[in-house]
Amino acid sequence: MRHFVRDDTLFLRGRFRAASTGINGGIADVTTVLNHTVSRDFCDEPQRYLELLAARHGLFHEYFGLLTAVEMRHLCVLQYDFITVFITAGVTNPTPPVDNAPHTINIVVHSREGVCDAALLETIVTATGAKARALHDLGYDFPGTTTDAVVVACERDVPGAHTYAGTLTEAGRRVHAAILYGVPEALARHQGKVRRSGPSFFIYSRYGGDHWVEWVKEGCPYYPCHFPGQRCDYCYCPCYPCADEELGEWVESSNGGRVWGCAGCTLLHVPAIADYVKRNPEATLAELKRLRERL
């Protein structure tokens, strides 16, 4: 899975089996999941608008899409082992009562491990429950907004698919924890209580005790972790886990699973390559490696 933001749109690209409650949703094999920011006075027909947006990006059929009035700079990305969750959140159109404001809570869940169709649907239930609890804990008297949507995607053709995704399962408890933590963080950014210039990235860490850590490049105490003059735009790597054994390796984690270890990889820290990825966010890993060889 690759993810990036371009032109007010979050893109997830890969080979996915996915379920969506959003526009023209359902269960399907898709290559793209997107979440796009519209204007606050948006009044177009959503499905037609999304079709035109997808076509402009060369997408025609194999995609699921969501719309929101929340800016993508308020996006929160949370990684918990094999689960990654993407959240944009606004609560100005609660239910009940209903008003005409456009904000919504959109949640995209990605699993790099396989998930059967029934568990994809159960993940939507788990995600919705976590969102409702997060809002309750914040003091809101409603479980969501009138336009909330969830997309759940997993890597296609991965052996050993998860068959359940309730909160007692390995997949479900990670999804629940990420959303319970992420919804308040996403709301805080949209409401101006926390200010960031771009999307926020969080990692679930077990170092020094289980906790969430936000990666912020400003004032990083480890800079430079590789070489003087390195670029840190992609310290939270959009290719992770790339599984390219020239760049890293699978290692045993403290909880008995396996995680992709790439602490020695400098590919996206090379200034010319970081600039190239910014201009061409869909560039393949092979393309970036060839570029490095030419530098």
Secondary structure, DSSP 8 states (H G I E B T S, - for coil): -EEEEETTEEEEEEEEEEEESSBT-EEEEEEEEEEEE--TT--S-HHHHHHHHHHHTT-SSSEEEEEESS-GGG-EEEEETTEEEEEEE--SSBSSS--S----EEEEEEESS-B-HHHHHHHHHHHHHHHHHHHHHTT-SSSSBTT-EEEEEEETT-SS-BS--STTSHHHHHHHHHHHHHHHHHHHHHTTSS--SS-EEEEEE-TTSSEEEEE--TT-TT-SSSSTT---TTSS-TT-S---TTT-EEEE-TTSSEEEE-TT--GGGSHHHHHHHHH-TT--HHHHHHHHHH-
